[in-house]
């Protein structure tokens, strides 16, 4: 626990208007817009922005959100410290007084462990009821490889991470949720194998699946939310992983900001990482899956170019011909 300067926190709240326009794509704050409550199926715009209170309210379901509430929903975080850290990266010019805390992780003992095996089996049998992944151009073979399922009752794709943890993503909504308990990484076991000398780290599972769609041999790990980079550091330390990582986050302000944060933290662990944007040459896209849908050929060309050069650099480094 630590105390925050109330004034510093309040400095963020007027930025709700900027967040609504630039993050949520709401162009007219003077009228009503679709409710941002993930549980409200708003067929008629019923939410409004109230500048005086720095909040948006829904007159239909009663939801009331400030900037931090929306960050919690959009980035799937609960703790106010995480929300404040994300806000500070989105708006770096706002002065805040937050102490840096590193190498502090939640323990499995802090959570009740649940076995979701039966749930995964049920969802797997329902996966053909949706074309969610095919519309995103994800290779169908990956569904079986990762036992991806569909929860028809919640209209949600279910991505099993291990038997005690899954990530859910709404098919016809922006709902993103993680099962209770430890926030495991997607494919985090790759970091336990010393032979995996080059691993791509993405923001989301969909981005990781997009890379596997264009190259079946690529090794990818997904954070399942940028603030979960601390889990990445924890797994690296616990397994003494000494390979090379490629940080392939979204091509937006938040992704670029976190890419620098994670790179600096990896350097403290003596881990070499490459920071790249595989999609910078594809107009109008912000993440790997959008790139896959818009211009798969260009994405494949970009990946092949960078991947080949990364491997050359790593090989020269191993032979002592290059110092990084």
N, C-alpha and C positions, 0 to 999 in steps of 0.2 A: 504494500500500500504506500502511496505517496500523495502529497497534497499538490494540487494544481492552482496556479494563479487564475482566479476567476475571470479577470479582465482578458487574459490571453485566450481563454476558451471562447469568450463572448466575441472576440474579434473574428472568429471564423463564421459565426452564425449568419451575418449579412451576406455571406458568399453563397447562400442557398440559391439565390437567383441565378448566379453564374453556373452553378451545378445543374440546375434544372434545364438551362438552355444548352450548355455545352456537353453535359454528360447524358442527360435524359432526352435531348432533342426536342424540348418544348419551346416553340418559337414565340408563342403569345402568352405572356404571363398575366395579361389583363383579362383573359377569359378562362373558361373551364377546360380542363384537360383530363385524359383518362387516369383514373385513380392508380396510384403507385403501390397500393397494397397488393402484394402477390396473391393473397387469398380472396381478393375481390374481383370477380369477373364483371368488369364495368363495361356494359354495352353502350352506355351513354355517358359522355364526359361529365364527371361529377366532383372533380377535385379542383380547388383554386389556391392560388398563391397569395399570402397575406404579408405584405412587406413589413408592416408595423410589428408583427409578432415574429417575423423571420421563420414562418412555418407555412406548410401547405396542408389544408384540411379537406376532407371528403365529406360532403353533406349527406351522402348516401350511407356509407358504412361507418362513418365517424372516425376514420383514421386521421391522425395528426402527426406530421413528421417535420423535424428540423434537419439541418444538414447532416448531423451525426447519425440520426435515425436512418436516413437513406443510405449513407455509407455502410452502415451495418447490414442492411438488406442487400445492397449491390455487391459487397465484397465478402459476404457470408462470415462476418465477425461479430462477436458478442461483447467483448470487453471494451470499455471506453478507451483504455490506453491504445488498443489497436486502431480504433476508429480515429483517435486523435493523431496517431502516427500516419495513417493514410491521408487525413486532411492536410497534414503538414507537408506531405509529398505532393499532393495536388496543388497546394497553394503555398509554395516555399517562401514567399515574401511576407507571410504573416508571422509575426514574432510570437514564439511560444517558449515556455519554460518546462521542457520535458527532459528528465534525466535519461541518458542512454543506458540501456540495460541489455547486456549480451550474455549469451550462454545460460539463459534462464529458461528452462523448458518445463512443460507440464509432464507429470509422471503418469504412467498407466494406472498407478494406484489411486490417482485422483478421480478415476472414472469407473463406472460399472461396465464390465465387459459383457457384450451381448453377441451371441452367435446368430448370424443372419443367414446361415446356409439354406434353411427351408424357404426363407423369403426370396433368396436368389433363384432357387429352383422354380418357384411359382412365377417370378418375373420373366425368367428365361423362356418359359412356355408361352408367354404372351408377346414376345418380342416381334412376331410377325404381324401384330395388330397395328404397328406404326411404321411409317417410312422415314422417320426422323433422320436416321443416319444416312440413308441413301440420298435424301434431298441435300445433305451436306457433303455429298460425294465421298463419304467414308467407305473404304473397301469392305464389302460384306463379310470377308473372311475374318475380319477383326472381331466381329460379333461373337463368333464361336471361340476364338482364341482367348478373349477376355471374359467370356460368359456374361456379356452385356444383356440386360433384360429390360422389360417395360412393365411398369406398375399401372395397369389400366384403371385402377380405382383413383389414383392420384394423377393420372395422365402425365407420367414422369419416366424418363429414361433412368435406369439404375445401373451404375458402373461399380461393380464390386472391386474394392481395393484389396481387402483380405476378408477373412470370414467374420471379422469384428468391425468392419468399417466399409461404408460405401458412400458414393457421391451421387446425388440426384439432380436431374436437370429437367425442368418443365418442357413438354413438347409444344404446347400452345400458349405458353406464358414465359415470363422471365424468371420464374422460380428456380433458385439454385439452393440446394441444401446438402448438408453433410450429416451423416448419422452421429449420434452422441458418442463421445469418447475421444480417443487420441486422433489428431488430424494427420493420419498417415499420408505419405506421398504416393502418387500413382507410380507403380513400378519401382518403389524404393529399394527393393532387393537387388536391383542392378548395381547399387552403390556398395554392395557387400562382396562383389566379385571383382578381384583385382585385374581380371582379363578385360574388363570393360573400360578401356583406356580413353574412350571418347563418348560422352553422354550429352545429349541435348536436353536442356531444362526449359520447359514451357510453362505458361501460366495455367492452362487448362488441359483436361483430358482430351477434349475435342481437338486441341492443337497438336497434342502428341499423336493422336490417331491420324491426323492429317499428314504428319511427317511419315508415319508408317505406311500410309496409303501410297505415297510417292516413292518410298524406299523401304522394302520389307526388312532390310537388315539394320536399319538405324536403331540406336538405343536411346530411348527417351524416358524422362522422368517429368511428371507434372506436379506443380506445387499445390494445385487445387485452391488457388487464391494467393496473391502475392505476399500477404503478411505471413503466410506459412513457410517462408524461406528459412525461418528459424528451425523448423523441423529438418530441412535440408542440411543445415549446419550440424545439427545434432547427430543425424545418421552418418555423416561424413566423419565426425569425431569418433563416434562409437566403433566404427568399422575401419578406422584408419585408412580411408580411401585416399589414394594419391594419384588418381587419374586426372583427365582433363575434362572440363565442362564447357559446353556452349550455351550461353544465356540467350535464348530466343524468345524474349517476351514481346508483348504487343507493341505495335508502333504508335503509341500514344504517350501523352505526357506522364501518366502514371507508370506505364511499362518501362519507359526510358529512365525515369527516376529510380525505380526499384532495381533496374539493371545495374546502375552504378552502386547502389547500396549493397547489393548481394556480391558484386565483384570485389568490393573493398573488404567485406567480411570473409570472403574466400581467401583473399590474399593473407589475412591474419592466420589462416589455417594452412598456409603454404600450398594452396590449391591454385593451379593455373586455370584461368577461364578466358574464353573468347566472348566478346560482346558484339553481337551482330544483329542486323535487321534483314532477314531473308526476303522481306516483302517490300523493301523501300522502292523498288523499281516497278511496283504494280500500283497504279493509281487507284485511290479511293478505298483501300482496304486497311484495316488496322490489326488483323491477326492472321495466323496461318490458315485457319479454316476458310476465312473469307478469300484469301489468296488462292486456295485450292479450288474454290467454286468459280472465281472470276477468271483466273488465268493459270490453269494447272501447268501448262507447258513452261511458262516463265518461272513458276515456283520450282519446278524440277531442275531447270537450268541453273537457277541461283543456288539451290541446295547442292547440286553436283559440283559446281565451281568452288564453293566455300568448303565443302566436306573434303574434297581432294586436297585443297591447300592446307586445311587444318592437319590432315594426316601427314603431309610432307613436313610441316613445321614440327609436329610431335616427333617424327622420325629423326629429323636433324637434331632436335634437342636431345633425344636419347643417345645419339651417336657423338654428342659433344660438339657438334658443328654450329650450334645455335644456343645462345644464352637468353633466357626469357626472364 
